[in-house]
Amino acid sequence: MSDTKKICELCKLPVETQGFKLKTKDGEKVFCCEGCKSIYRMLHEDQILPKSK
């Protein structure tokens, strides 16, 4: 079992829930909240992969 804590890609706070993920050209990014995910998406929109159907 892994004891490593995930850190928010934007604000660097610990990620407490698994619901805020985003697939990018550099791999999957995790966020602590929907706000951080949305801001990251706006700042890096050219790196975001389209949602698969």
mmCIF entry with sequence, helices, sheets and N, C-alpha, C, O atoms, coordinates in Angstrom:
data_MODEL
# 
_entry.id   MODEL 
# 
_entity.id                         1 
_entity.type                       polymer 
_entity.pdbx_number_of_molecules   1 
# 
_entity_poly.entity_id                      1 
_entity_poly.type                           'polypeptide(L)' 
_entity_poly.nstd_linkage                   no 
_entity_poly.nstd_monomer                   no 
_entity_poly.pdbx_seq_one_letter_code       MSDTKKICELCKLPVETQGFKLKTKDGEKVFCCEGCKSIYRMLHEDQILPKSK 
_entity_poly.pdbx_seq_one_letter_code_can   MSDTKKICELCKLPVETQGFKLKTKDGEKVFCCEGCKSIYRMLHEDQILPKSK 
_entity_poly.pdbx_strand_id                 A 
# 
loop_
_entity_poly_seq.entity_id 
_entity_poly_seq.num 
_entity_poly_seq.mon_id 
_entity_poly_seq.hetero 
1 1  MET n 
1 2  SER n 
1 3  ASP n 
1 4  THR n 
1 5  LYS n 
1 6  LYS n 
1 7  ILE n 
1 8  CYS n 
1 9  GLU n 
1 10 LEU n 
1 11 CYS n 
1 12 LYS n 
1 13 LEU n 
1 14 PRO n 
1 15 VAL n 
1 16 GLU n 
1 17 THR n 
1 18 GLN n 
1 19 GLY n 
1 20 PHE n 
1 21 LYS n 
1 22 LEU n 
1 23 LYS n 
1 24 THR n 
1 25 LYS n 
1 26 ASP n 
1 27 GLY n 
1 28 GLU n 
1 29 LYS n 
1 30 VAL n 
1 31 PHE n 
1 32 CYS n 
1 33 CYS n 
1 34 GLU n 
1 35 GLY n 
1 36 CYS n 
1 37 LYS n 
1 38 SER n 
1 39 ILE n 
1 40 TYR n 
1 41 ARG n 
1 42 MET n 
1 43 LEU n 
1 44 HIS n 
1 45 GLU n 
1 46 ASP n 
1 47 GLN n 
1 48 ILE n 
1 49 LEU n 
1 50 PRO n 
1 51 LYS n 
1 52 SER n 
1 53 LYS n 
# 
_struct_asym.id          A 
_struct_asym.entity_id   1 
# 
loop_
_struct_conf.conf_type_id 
_struct_conf.id 
_struct_conf.pdbx_PDB_helix_id 
_struct_conf.beg_label_comp_id 
_struct_conf.beg_label_asym_id 
_struct_conf.beg_label_seq_id 
_struct_conf.pdbx_beg_PDB_ins_code 
_struct_conf.end_label_comp_id 
_struct_conf.end_label_asym_id 
_struct_conf.end_label_seq_id 
_struct_conf.pdbx_end_PDB_ins_code 
_struct_conf.beg_auth_comp_id 
_struct_conf.beg_auth_asym_id 
_struct_conf.beg_auth_seq_id 
_struct_conf.end_auth_comp_id 
_struct_conf.end_auth_asym_id 
_struct_conf.end_auth_seq_id 
_struct_conf.pdbx_PDB_helix_class 
_struct_conf.details 
_struct_conf.pdbx_PDB_helix_length 
HELX_P HELX_P1 AA1 GLU A 34 ? LEU A 43 ? GLU A 34 LEU A 43 1 ? 10 
HELX_P HELX_P2 AA2 GLU A 45 ? GLN A 47 ? GLU A 45 GLN A 47 5 ? 3  
# 
_struct_conf_type.id          HELX_P 
_struct_conf_type.criteria    ? 
_struct_conf_type.reference   ? 
# 
_struct_sheet.id               AA1 
_struct_sheet.type             ? 
_struct_sheet.number_strands   2 
_struct_sheet.details          ? 
# 
_struct_sheet_order.sheet_id     AA1 
_struct_sheet_order.range_id_1   1 
_struct_sheet_order.range_id_2   2 
_struct_sheet_order.offset       ? 
_struct_sheet_order.sense        anti-parallel 
# 
loop_
_struct_sheet_range.sheet_id 
_struct_sheet_range.id 
_struct_sheet_range.beg_label_comp_id 
_struct_sheet_range.beg_label_asym_id 
_struct_sheet_range.beg_label_seq_id 
_struct_sheet_range.pdbx_beg_PDB_ins_code 
_struct_sheet_range.end_label_comp_id 
_struct_sheet_range.end_label_asym_id 
_struct_sheet_range.end_label_seq_id 
_struct_sheet_range.pdbx_end_PDB_ins_code 
_struct_sheet_range.beg_auth_comp_id 
_struct_sheet_range.beg_auth_asym_id 
_struct_sheet_range.beg_auth_seq_id 
_struct_sheet_range.end_auth_comp_id 
_struct_sheet_range.end_auth_asym_id 
_struct_sheet_range.end_auth_seq_id 
AA1 1 LYS A 21 ? THR A 24 ? LYS A 21 THR A 24 
AA1 2 GLY A 27 ? VAL A 30 ? GLY A 27 VAL A 30 
# 
loop_
_atom_site.group_PDB 
_atom_site.id 
_atom_site.type_symbol 
_atom_site.label_atom_id 
_atom_site.label_alt_id 
_atom_site.label_comp_id 
_atom_site.label_asym_id 
_atom_site.label_entity_id 
_atom_site.label_seq_id 
_atom_site.pdbx_PDB_ins_code 
_atom_site.Cartn_x 
_atom_site.Cartn_y 
_atom_site.Cartn_z 
_atom_site.occupancy 
_atom_site.B_iso_or_equiv 
_atom_site.pdbx_formal_charge 
_atom_site.auth_seq_id 
_atom_site.auth_comp_id 
_atom_site.auth_asym_id 
_atom_site.auth_atom_id 
_atom_site.pdbx_PDB_model_num 
ATOM 1   N N  . MET A 1 1  ? 0.838   -1.170 0.000   1.00 0.00 ? 1  MET A N  1 
ATOM 2   C CA . MET A 1 1  ? 0.000   0.000  0.000   1.00 0.00 ? 1  MET A CA 1 
ATOM 3   C C  . MET A 1 1  ? 0.891   1.244  0.000   1.00 0.00 ? 1  MET A C  1 
ATOM 4   O O  . MET A 1 1  ? 1.860   1.321  0.756   1.00 0.00 ? 1  MET A O  1 
ATOM 5   N N  . SER A 1 2  ? 0.561   2.201  -0.841  1.00 0.00 ? 2  SER A N  1 
ATOM 6   C CA . SER A 1 2  ? 1.355   3.412  -0.980  1.00 0.00 ? 2  SER A CA 1 
ATOM 7   C C  . SER A 1 2  ? 0.922   4.466  0.045   1.00 0.00 ? 2  SER A C  1 
ATOM 8   O O  . SER A 1 2  ? -0.271  4.700  0.236   1.00 0.00 ? 2  SER A O  1 
ATOM 9   N N  . ASP A 1 3  ? 1.888   5.091  0.692   1.00 0.00 ? 3  ASP A N  1 
ATOM 10  C CA . ASP A 1 3  ? 1.594   6.114  1.681   1.00 0.00 ? 3  ASP A CA 1 
ATOM 11  C C  . ASP A 1 3  ? 1.865   7.509  1.142   1.00 0.00 ? 3  ASP A C  1 
ATOM 12  O O  . ASP A 1 3  ? 1.827   8.481  1.896   1.00 0.00 ? 3  ASP A O  1 
ATOM 13  N N  . THR A 1 4  ? 2.139   7.620  -0.162  1.00 0.00 ? 4  THR A N  1 
ATOM 14  C CA . THR A 1 4  ? 2.445   8.921  -0.735  1.00 0.00 ? 4  THR A CA 1 
ATOM 15  C C  . THR A 1 4  ? 1.174   9.740  -0.887  1.00 0.00 ? 4  THR A C  1 
ATOM 16  O O  . THR A 1 4  ? 0.144   9.245  -1.346  1.00 0.00 ? 4  THR A O  1 
ATOM 17  N N  . LYS A 1 5  ? 1.267   10.991 -0.497  1.00 0.00 ? 5  LYS A N  1 
ATOM 18  C CA . LYS A 1 5  ? 0.135   11.911 -0.593  1.00 0.00 ? 5  LYS A CA 1 
ATOM 19  C C  . LYS A 1 5  ? 0.185   12.606 -1.938  1.00 0.00 ? 5  LYS A C  1 
ATOM 20  O O  . LYS A 1 5  ? 1.256   12.978 -2.417  1.00 0.00 ? 5  LYS A O  1 
ATOM 21  N N  . LYS A 1 6  ? -0.982  12.781 -2.547  1.00 0.00 ? 6  LYS A N  1 
ATOM 22  C CA . LYS A 1 6  ? -1.058  13.522 -3.797  1.00 0.00 ? 6  LYS A CA 1 
ATOM 23  C C  . LYS A 1 6  ? -1.171  15.002 -3.466  1.00 0.00 ? 6  LYS A C  1 
ATOM 24  O O  . LYS A 1 6  ? -1.822  15.394 -2.498  1.00 0.00 ? 6  LYS A O  1 
ATOM 25  N N  . ILE A 1 7  ? -0.521  15.816 -4.295  1.00 0.00 ? 7  ILE A N  1 
ATOM 26  C CA . ILE A 1 7  ? -0.486  17.256 -4.102  1.00 0.00 ? 7  ILE A CA 1 
ATOM 27  C C  . ILE A 1 7  ? -1.184  17.925 -5.289  1.00 0.00 ? 7  ILE A C  1 
ATOM 28  O O  . ILE A 1 7  ? -0.995  17.521 -6.436  1.00 0.00 ? 7  ILE A O  1 
ATOM 29  N N  . CYS A 1 8  ? -1.984  18.942 -5.005  1.00 0.00 ? 8  CYS A N  1 
ATOM 30  C CA . CYS A 1 8  ? -2.696  19.679 -6.047  1.00 0.00 ? 8  CYS A CA 1 
ATOM 31  C C  . CYS A 1 8  ? -1.703  20.290 -7.029  1.00 0.00 ? 8  CYS A C  1 
ATOM 32  O O  . CYS A 1 8  ? -0.725  20.921 -6.629  1.00 0.00 ? 8  CYS A O  1 
ATOM 33  N N  . GLU A 1 9  ? -1.961  20.098 -8.295  1.00 0.00 ? 9  GLU A N  1 
ATOM 34  C CA . GLU A 1 9  ? -1.085  20.597 -9.352  1.00 0.00 ? 9  GLU A CA 1 
ATOM 35  C C  . GLU A 1 9  ? -1.009  22.128 -9.365  1.00 0.00 ? 9  GLU A C  1 
ATOM 36  O O  . GLU A 1 9  ? -0.011  22.690 -9.816  1.00 0.00 ? 9  GLU A O  1 
ATOM 37  N N  . LEU A 1 10 ? -2.040  22.798 -8.880  1.00 0.00 ? 10 LEU A N  1 
ATOM 38  C CA . LEU A 1 10 ? -2.069  24.258 -8.936  1.00 0.00 ? 10 LEU A CA 1 
ATOM 39  C C  . LEU A 1 10 ? -1.606  24.909 -7.634  1.00 0.00 ? 10 LEU A C  1 
ATOM 40  O O  . LEU A 1 10 ? -0.646  25.680 -7.638  1.00 0.00 ? 10 LEU A O  1 
ATOM 41  N N  . CYS A 1 11 ? -2.271  24.609 -6.529  1.00 0.00 ? 11 CYS A N  1 
ATOM 42  C CA . CYS A 1 11 ? -1.985  25.320 -5.274  1.00 0.00 ? 11 CYS A CA 1 
ATOM 43  C C  . CYS A 1 11 ? -1.051  24.572 -4.333  1.00 0.00 ? 11 CYS A C  1 
ATOM 44  O O  . CYS A 1 11 ? -0.591  25.128 -3.336  1.00 0.00 ? 11 CYS A O  1 
ATOM 45  N N  . LYS A 1 12 ? -0.771  23.308 -4.651  1.00 0.00 ? 12 LYS A N  1 
ATOM 46  C CA . LYS A 1 12 ? 0.158   22.466 -3.883  1.00 0.00 ? 12 LYS A CA 1 
ATOM 47  C C  . LYS A 1 12 ? -0.378  22.017 -2.526  1.00 0.00 ? 12 LYS A C  1 
ATOM 48  O O  . LYS A 1 12 ? 0.394   21.539 -1.695  1.00 0.00 ? 12 LYS A O  1 
ATOM 49  N N  . LEU A 1 13 ? -1.691  22.161 -2.280  1.00 0.00 ? 13 LEU A N  1 
ATOM 50  C CA . LEU A 1 13 ? -2.297  21.617 -1.069  1.00 0.00 ? 13 LEU A CA 1 
ATOM 51  C C  . LEU A 1 13 ? -2.512  20.115 -1.242  1.00 0.00 ? 13 LEU A C  1 
ATOM 52  O O  . LEU A 1 13 ? -2.558  19.633 -2.374  1.00 0.00 ? 13 LEU A O  1 
ATOM 53  N N  . PRO A 1 14 ? -2.646  19.363 -0.146  1.00 0.00 ? 14 PRO A N  1 
ATOM 54  C CA . PRO A 1 14 ? -2.908  17.925 -0.259  1.00 0.00 ? 14 PRO A CA 1 
ATOM 55  C C  . PRO A 1 14 ? -4.252  17.661 -0.934  1.00 0.00 ? 14 PRO A C  1 
ATOM 56  O O  . PRO A 1 14 ? -5.218  18.395 -0.724  1.00 0.00 ? 14 PRO A O  1 
ATOM 57  N N  . VAL A 1 15 ? -4.302  16.622 -1.735  1.00 0.00 ? 15 VAL A N  1 
ATOM 58  C CA . VAL A 1 15 ? -5.539  16.221 -2.411  1.00 0.00 ? 15 VAL A CA 1 
ATOM 59  C C  . VAL A 1 15 ? -6.245  15.218 -1.513  1.00 0.00 ? 15 VAL A C  1 
ATOM 60  O O  . VAL A 1 15 ? -5.720  14.134 -1.255  1.00 0.00 ? 15 VAL A O  1 
ATOM 61  N N  . GLU A 1 16 ? -7.429  15.573 -1.039  1.00 0.00 ? 16 GLU A N  1 
ATOM 62  C CA . GLU A 1 16 ? -8.184  14.746 -0.108  1.00 0.00 ? 16 GLU A CA 1 
ATOM 63  C C  . GLU A 1 16 ? -9.223  13.869 -0.796  1.00 0.00 ? 16 GLU A C  1 
ATOM 64  O O  . GLU A 1 16 ? -9.670  12.880 -0.215  1.00 0.00 ? 16 GLU A O  1 
ATOM 65  N N  . THR A 1 17 ? -9.620  14.213 -2.032  1.00 0.00 ? 17 THR A N  1 
ATOM 66  C CA . THR A 1 17 ? -10.653 13.466 -2.745  1.00 0.00 ? 17 THR A CA 1 
ATOM 67  C C  . THR A 1 17 ? -10.162 13.147 -4.153  1.00 0.00 ? 17 THR A C  1 
ATOM 68  O O  . THR A 1 17 ? -9.279  13.831 -4.672  1.00 0.00 ? 17 THR A O  1 
ATOM 69  N N  . GLN A 1 18 ? -10.718 12.132 -4.761  1.00 0.00 ? 18 GLN A N  1 
ATOM 70  C CA . GLN A 1 18 ? -10.243 11.671 -6.061  1.00 0.00 ? 18 GLN A CA 1 
ATOM 71  C C  . GLN A 1 18 ? -11.029 12.242 -7.245  1.00 0.00 ? 18 GLN A C  1 
ATOM 72  O O  . GLN A 1 18 ? -10.734 11.894 -8.388  1.00 0.00 ? 18 GLN A O  1 
ATOM 73  N N  . GLY A 1 19 ? -12.009 13.099 -7.009  1.00 0.00 ? 19 GLY A N  1 
ATOM 74  C CA . GLY A 1 19 ? -12.912 13.536 -8.061  1.00 0.00 ? 19 GLY A CA 1 
ATOM 75  C C  . GLY A 1 19 ? -12.413 14.611 -9.001  1.00 0.00 ? 19 GLY A C  1 
ATOM 76  O O  . GLY A 1 19 ? -13.099 14.924 -9.974  1.00 0.00 ? 19 GLY A O  1 
ATOM 77  N N  . PHE A 1 20 ? -11.253 15.191 -8.757  1.00 0.00 ? 20 PHE A N  1 
ATOM 78  C CA . PHE A 1 20 ? -10.795 16.335 -9.537  1.00 0.00 ? 20 PHE A CA 1 
ATOM 79  C C  . PHE A 1 20 ? -9.525  15.991 -10.311 1.00 0.00 ? 20 PHE A C  1 
ATOM 80  O O  . PHE A 1 20 ? -8.413  16.305 -9.888  1.00 0.00 ? 20 PHE A O  1 
ATOM 81  N N  . LYS A 1 21 ? -9.720  15.338 -11.453 1.00 0.00 ? 21 LYS A N  1 
ATOM 82  C CA . LYS A 1 21 ? -8.600  14.913 -12.295 1.00 0.00 ? 21 LYS A CA 1 
ATOM 83  C C  . LYS A 1 21 ? -8.761  15.503 -13.682 1.00 0.00 ? 21 LYS A C  1 
ATOM 84  O O  . LYS A 1 21 ? -9.873  15.806 -14.114 1.00 0.00 ? 21 LYS A O  1 
ATOM 85  N N  . LEU A 1 22 ? -7.629  15.667 -14.387 1.00 0.00 ? 22 LEU A N  1 
ATOM 86  C CA . LEU A 1 22 ? -7.645  16.229 -15.721 1.00 0.00 ? 22 LEU A CA 1 
ATOM 87  C C  . LEU A 1 22 ? -6.557  15.546 -16.534 1.00 0.00 ? 22 LEU A C  1 
ATOM 88  O O  . LEU A 1 22 ? -5.408  15.462 -16.099 1.00 0.00 ? 22 LEU A O  1 
ATOM 89  N N  . LYS A 1 23 ? -6.920  15.055 -17.720 1.00 0.00 ? 23 LYS A N  1 
ATOM 90  C CA . LYS A 1 23 ? -5.937  14.409 -18.585 1.00 0.00 ? 23 LYS A CA 1 
ATOM 91  C C  . LYS A 1 23 ? -5.291  15.462 -19.476 1.00 0.00 ? 23 LYS A C  1 
ATOM 92  O O  . LYS A 1 23 ? -5.977  16.213 -20.169 1.00 0.00 ? 23 LYS A O  1 
ATOM 93  N N  . THR A 1 24 ? -3.943  15.506 -19.448 1.00 0.00 ? 24 THR A N  1 
ATOM 94  C CA . THR A 1 24 ? -3.192  16.456 -20.249 1.00 0.00 ? 24 THR A CA 1 
ATOM 95  C C  . THR A 1 24 ? -2.179  15.709 -21.110 1.00 0.00 ? 24 THR A C  1 
ATOM 96  O O  . THR A 1 24 ? -2.020  14.495 -20.990 1.00 0.00 ? 24 THR A O  1 
ATOM 97  N N  . LYS A 1 25 ? -1.507  16.442 -21.968 1.00 0.00 ? 25 LYS A N  1 
ATOM 98  C CA . LYS A 1 25 ? -0.465  15.854 -22.805 1.00 0.00 ? 25 LYS A CA 1 
ATOM 99  C C  . LYS A 1 25 ? 0.681   15.305 -21.965 1.00 0.00 ? 25 LYS A C  1 
ATOM 100 O O  . LYS A 1 25 ? 1.407   14.416 -22.409 1.00 0.00 ? 25 LYS A O  1 
ATOM 101 N N  . ASP A 1 26 ? 0.846   15.835 -20.743 1.00 0.00 ? 26 ASP A N  1 
ATOM 102 C CA . ASP A 1 26 ? 1.914   15.391 -19.840 1.00 0.00 ? 26 ASP A CA 1 
ATOM 103 C C  . ASP A 1 26 ? 1.457   14.309 -18.876 1.00 0.00 ? 26 ASP A C  1 
ATOM 104 O O  . ASP A 1 26 ? 2.223   13.893 -18.007 1.00 0.00 ? 26 ASP A O  1 
ATOM 105 N N  . GLY A 1 27 ? 0.219   13.848 -19.016 1.00 0.00 ? 27 GLY A N  1 
ATOM 106 C CA . GLY A 1 27 ? -0.312  12.825 -18.120 1.00 0.00 ? 27 GLY A CA 1 
ATOM 107 C C  . GLY A 1 27 ? -1.462  13.363 -17.299 1.00 0.00 ? 27 GLY A C  1 
ATOM 108 O O  . GLY A 1 27 ? -1.903  14.496 -17.490 1.00 0.00 ? 27 GLY A O  1 
ATOM 109 N N  . GLU A 1 28 ? -1.941  12.545 -16.388 1.00 0.00 ? 28 GLU A N  1 
ATOM 110 C CA . GLU A 1 28 ? -3.073  12.938 -15.560 1.00 0.00 ? 28 GLU A CA 1 
ATOM 111 C C  . GLU A 1 28 ? -2.629  13.857 -14.430 1.00 0.00 ? 28 GLU A C  1 
ATOM 112 O O  . GLU A 1 28 ? -1.640  13.588 -13.748 1.00 0.00 ? 28 GLU A O  1 
ATOM 113 N N  . LYS A 1 29 ? -3.369  14.939 -14.243 1.00 0.00 ? 29 LYS A N  1 
ATOM 114 C CA . LYS A 1 29 ? -3.100  15.897 -13.168 1.00 0.00 ? 29 LYS A CA 1 
ATOM 115 C C  . LYS A 1 29 ? -4.221  15.776 -12.149 1.00 0.00 ? 29 LYS A C  1 
ATOM 116 O O  . LYS A 1 29 ? -5.365  15.512 -12.517 1.00 0.00 ? 29 LYS A O  1 
ATOM 117 N N  . VAL A 1 30 ? -3.907  15.966 -10.873 1.00 0.00 ? 30 VAL A N  1 
ATOM 118 C CA . VAL A 1 30 ? -4.912  15.906 -9.814  1.00 0.00 ? 30 VAL A CA 1 
ATOM 119 C C  . VAL A 1 30 ? -4.980  17.255 -9.107  1.00 0.00 ? 30 VAL A C  1 
ATOM 120 O O  . VAL A 1 30 ? -3.987  17.976 -9.013  1.00 0.00 ? 30 VAL A O  1 
ATOM 121 N N  . PHE A 1 31 ? -6.177  17.580 -8.610  1.00 0.00 ? 31 PHE A N  1 
ATOM 122 C CA . PHE A 1 31 ? -6.416  18.869 -7.975  1.00 0.00 ? 31 PHE A CA 1 
ATOM 123 C C  . PHE A 1 31 ? -7.191  18.678 -6.684  1.00 0.00 ? 31 PHE A C  1 
ATOM 124 O O  . PHE A 1 31 ? -7.882  17.674 -6.512  1.00 0.00 ? 31 PHE A O  1 
ATOM 125 N N  . CYS A 1 32 ? -7.077  19.644 -5.774  1.00 0.00 ? 32 CYS A N  1 
ATOM 126 C CA . CYS A 1 32 ? -7.758  19.557 -4.484  1.00 0.00 ? 32 CYS A CA 1 
ATOM 127 C C  . CYS A 1 32 ? -9.221  19.967 -4.577  1.00 0.00 ? 32 CYS A C  1 
ATOM 128 O O  . CYS A 1 32 ? -10.023 19.595 -3.720  1.00 0.00 ? 32 CYS A O  1 
ATOM 129 N N  . CYS A 1 33 ? -9.582  20.739 -5.623  1.00 0.00 ? 33 CYS A N  1 
ATOM 130 C CA . CYS A 1 33 ? -10.963 21.203 -5.750  1.00 0.00 ? 33 CYS A CA 1 
ATOM 131 C C  . CYS A 1 33 ? -11.270 21.555 -7.203  1.00 0.00 ? 33 CYS A C  1 
ATOM 132 O O  . CYS A 1 33 ? -10.370 21.620 -8.040  1.00 0.00 ? 33 CYS A O  1 
ATOM 133 N N  . GLU A 1 34 ? -12.546 21.780 -7.490  1.00 0.00 ? 34 GLU A N  1 
ATOM 134 C CA . GLU A 1 34 ? -12.980 22.133 -8.845  1.00 0.00 ? 34 GLU A CA 1 
ATOM 135 C C  . GLU A 1 34 ? -12.423 23.499 -9.264  1.00 0.00 ? 34 GLU A C  1 
ATOM 136 O O  . GLU A 1 34 ? -12.162 23.721 -10.446 1.00 0.00 ? 34 GLU A O  1 
ATOM 137 N N  . GLY A 1 35 ? -12.241 24.410 -8.309  1.00 0.00 ? 35 GLY A N  1 
ATOM 138 C CA . GLY A 1 35 ? -11.690 25.733 -8.611  1.00 0.00 ? 35 GLY A CA 1 
ATOM 139 C C  . GLY A 1 35 ? -10.273 25.646 -9.163  1.00 0.00 ? 35 GLY A C  1 
ATOM 140 O O  . GLY A 1 35 ? -9.966  26.263 -10.182 1.00 0.00 ? 35 GLY A O  1 
ATOM 141 N N  . CYS A 1 36 ? -9.414  24.890 -8.504  1.00 0.00 ? 36 CYS A N  1 
ATOM 142 C CA . CYS A 1 36 ? -8.034  24.729 -8.971  1.00 0.00 ? 36 CYS A CA 1 
ATOM 143 C C  . CYS A 1 36 ? -8.006  24.044 -10.333 1.00 0.00 ? 36 CYS A C  1 
ATOM 144 O O  . CYS A 1 36 ? -7.217  24.411 -11.204 1.00 0.00 ? 36 CYS A O  1 
ATOM 145 N N  . LYS A 1 37 ? -8.864  23.054 -10.511 1.00 0.00 ? 37 LYS A N  1 
ATOM 146 C CA . LYS A 1 37 ? -8.936  22.348 -11.798 1.00 0.00 ? 37 LYS A CA 1 
ATOM 147 C C  . LYS A 1 37 ? -9.343  23.313 -12.910 1.00 0.00 ? 37 LYS A C  1 
ATOM 148 O O  . LYS A 1 37 ? -8.760  23.285 -13.994 1.00 0.00 ? 37 LYS A O  1 
ATOM 149 N N  . SER A 1 38 ? -10.331 24.160 -12.655 1.00 0.00 ? 38 SER A N  1 
ATOM 150 C CA . SER A 1 38 ? -10.807 25.113 -13.661 1.00 0.00 ? 38 SER A CA 1 
ATOM 151 C C  . SER A 1 38 ? -9.761  26.157 -14.002 1.00 0.00 ? 38 SER A C  1 
ATOM 152 O O  . SER A 1 38 ? -9.581  26.494 -15.172 1.00 0.00 ? 38 SER A O  1 
ATOM 153 N N  . ILE A 1 39 ? -9.070  26.671 -13.001 1.00 0.00 ? 39 ILE A N  1 
ATOM 154 C CA . ILE A 1 39 ? -8.021  27.667 -13.248 1.00 0.00 ? 39 ILE A CA 1 
ATOM 155 C C  . ILE A 1 39 ? -6.887  27.043 -14.046 1.00 0.00 ? 39 ILE A C  1 
ATOM 156 O O  . ILE A 1 39 ? -6.383  27.657 -14.986 1.00 0.00 ? 39 ILE A O  1 
ATOM 157 N N  . TYR A 1 40 ? -6.479  25.826 -13.681 1.00 0.00 ? 40 TYR A N  1 
ATOM 158 C CA . TYR A 1 40 ? -5.422  25.139 -14.424 1.00 0.00 ? 40 TYR A CA 1 
ATOM 159 C C  . TYR A 1 40 ? -5.842  24.952 -15.875 1.00 0.00 ? 40 TYR A C  1 
ATOM 160 O O  . TYR A 1 40 ? -5.045  25.156 -16.790 1.00 0.00 ? 40 TYR A O  1 
ATOM 161 N N  . ARG A 1 41 ? -7.109  24.561 -16.083 1.00 0.00 ? 41 ARG A N  1 
ATOM 162 C CA . ARG A 1 41 ? -7.628  24.344 -17.431 1.00 0.00 ? 41 ARG A CA 1 
ATOM 163 C C  . ARG A 1 41 ? -7.545  25.635 -18.268 1.00 0.00 ? 41 ARG A C  1 
ATOM 164 O O  . ARG A 1 41 ? -7.163  25.597 -19.437 1.00 0.00 ? 41 ARG A O  1 
ATOM 165 N N  . MET A 1 42 ? -7.905  26.777 -17.657 1.00 0.00 ? 42 MET A N  1 
ATOM 166 C CA . MET A 1 42 ? -7.837  28.058 -18.370 1.00 0.00 ? 42 MET A CA 1 
ATOM 167 C C  . MET A 1 42 ? -6.398  28.441 -18.705 1.00 0.00 ? 42 MET A C  1 
ATOM 168 O O  . MET A 1 42 ? -6.123  28.928 -19.802 1.00 0.00 ? 42 MET A O  1 
ATOM 169 N N  . LEU A 1 43 ? -5.493  28.226 -17.777 1.00 0.00 ? 43 LEU A N  1 
ATOM 170 C CA . LEU A 1 43 ? -4.094  28.622 -17.978 1.00 0.00 ? 43 LEU A CA 1 
ATOM 171 C C  . LEU A 1 43 ? -3.348  27.716 -18.953 1.00 0.00 ? 43 LEU A C  1 
ATOM 172 O O  . LEU A 1 43 ? -2.387  28.148 -19.590 1.00 0.00 ? 43 LEU A O  1 
ATOM 173 N N  . HIS A 1 44 ? -3.788  26.456 -19.072 1.00 0.00 ? 44 HIS A N  1 
ATOM 174 C CA . HIS A 1 44 ? -3.074  25.466 -19.878 1.00 0.00 ? 44 HIS A CA 1 
ATOM 175 C C  . HIS A 1 44 ? -3.976  24.801 -20.909 1.00 0.00 ? 44 HIS A C  1 
ATOM 176 O O  . HIS A 1 44 ? -3.818  23.613 -21.192 1.00 0.00 ? 44 HIS A O  1 
ATOM 177 N N  . GLU A 1 45 ? -4.916  25.547 -21.471 1.00 0.00 ? 45 GLU A N  1 
ATOM 178 C CA . GLU A 1 45 ? -5.912  24.937 -22.367 1.00 0.00 ? 45 GLU A CA 1 
ATOM 179 C C  . GLU A 1 45 ? -5.297  24.245 -23.576 1.00 0.00 ? 45 GLU A C  1 
ATOM 180 O O  . GLU A 1 45 ? -5.906  23.325 -24.122 1.00 0.00 ? 45 GLU A O  1 
ATOM 181 N N  . ASP A 1 46 ? -4.117  24.656 -24.007 1.00 0.00 ? 46 ASP A N  1 
ATOM 182 C CA . ASP A 1 46 ? -3.464  24.012 -25.138 1.00 0.00 ? 46 ASP A CA 1 
ATOM 183 C C  . ASP A 1 46 ? -2.874  22.639 -24.787 1.00 0.00 ? 46 ASP A C  1 
ATOM 184 O O  . ASP A 1 46 ? -2.494  21.882 -25.679 1.00 0.00 ? 46 ASP A O  1 
ATOM 185 N N  . GLN A 1 47 ? -2.799  22.320 -23.500 1.00 0.00 ? 47 GLN A N  1 
ATOM 186 C CA . GLN A 1 47 ? -2.238  21.048 -23.044 1.00 0.00 ? 47 GLN A CA 1 
ATOM 187 C C  . GLN A 1 47 ? -3.299  20.012 -22.667 1.00 0.00 ? 47 GLN A C  1 
ATOM 188 O O  . GLN A 1 47 ? -2.971  18.855 -22.402 1.00 0.00 ? 47 GLN A O  1 
ATOM 189 N N  . ILE A 1 48 ? -4.568  20.423 -22.643 1.00 0.00 ? 48 ILE A N  1 
ATOM 190 C CA . ILE A 1 48 ? -5.660  19.548 -22.210 1.00 0.00 ? 48 ILE A CA 1 
ATOM 191 C C  . ILE A 1 48 ? -6.076  18.625 -23.348 1.00 0.00 ? 48 ILE A C  1 
ATOM 192 O O  . ILE A 1 48 ? -6.276  19.063 -24.481 1.00 0.00 ? 48 ILE A O  1 
ATOM 193 N N  . LEU A 1 49 ? -6.200  17.358 -23.032 1.00 0.00 ? 49 LEU A N  1 
ATOM 194 C CA . LEU A 1 49 ? -6.674  16.392 -24.039 1.00 0.00 ? 49 LEU A CA 1 
ATOM 195 C C  . LEU A 1 49 ? -8.197  16.424 -24.095 1.00 0.00 ? 49 LEU A C  1 
ATOM 196 O O  . LEU A 1 49 ? -8.851  16.606 -23.069 1.00 0.00 ? 49 LEU A O  1 
ATOM 197 N N  . PRO A 1 50 ? -8.761  16.249 -25.279 1.00 0.00 ? 50 PRO A N  1 
ATOM 198 C CA . PRO A 1 50 ? -10.224 16.228 -25.391 1.00 0.00 ? 50 PRO A CA 1 
ATOM 199 C C  . PRO A 1 50 ? -10.798 15.023 -24.653 1.00 0.00 ? 50 PRO A C  1 
ATOM 200 O O  . PRO A 1 50 ? -10.157 13.976 -24.561 1.00 0.00 ? 50 PRO A O  1 
ATOM 201 N N  . LYS A 1 51 ? -12.008 15.180 -24.132 1.00 0.00 ? 51 LYS A N  1 
ATOM 202 C CA . LYS A 1 51 ? -12.678 14.077 -23.432 1.00 0.00 ? 51 LYS A CA 1 
ATOM 203 C C  . LYS A 1 51 ? -13.016 12.990 -24.434 1.00 0.00 ? 51 LYS A C  1 
ATOM 204 O O  . LYS A 1 51 ? -13.506 13.268 -25.528 1.00 0.00 ? 51 LYS A O  1 
ATOM 205 N N  . SER A 1 52 ? -12.751 11.746 -24.050 1.00 0.00 ? 52 SER A N  1 
ATOM 206 C CA . SER A 1 52 ? -13.125 10.632 -24.911 1.00 0.00 ? 52 SER A CA 1 
ATOM 207 C C  . SER A 1 52 ? -14.573 10.263 -24.635 1.00 0.00 ? 52 SER A C  1 
ATOM 208 O O  . SER A 1 52 ? -15.047 10.391 -23.506 1.00 0.00 ? 52 SER A O  1 
ATOM 209 N N  . LYS A 1 53 ? -15.274 9.806  -25.661 1.00 0.00 ? 53 LYS A N  1 
ATOM 210 C CA . LYS A 1 53 ? -16.706 9.506  -25.525 1.00 0.00 ? 53 LYS A CA 1 
ATOM 211 C C  . LYS A 1 53 ? -16.943 8.045  -25.296 1.00 0.00 ? 53 LYS A C  1 
ATOM 212 O O  . LYS A 1 53 ? -18.091 7.619  -25.160 1.00 0.00 ? 53 LYS A O  1 
# 
